């Protein structure tokens, strides 16, 4: 995928069309969440999407393969309704 962005970070990238599109997709997904739901955010990156989802559900589990991204997520977007796990899904066996 030429031109694909690996990671979006509003604090680093600022508010450009790519960032706005990412946040908008999380806000749309939030509309499908119910207060008692547990949501899995695969490739959660720096965690801003987990925070958006957590505002509408009971628990968000954010997973990412990047320790660096998860460190930022835990510093910026960490509260009792979000749990982060470091997992590389390319390494998971069936």
Order of alpha helices (4+ residues) and beta strands (2+ residues): alpha-alpha-beta-alpha-beta-alpha-beta
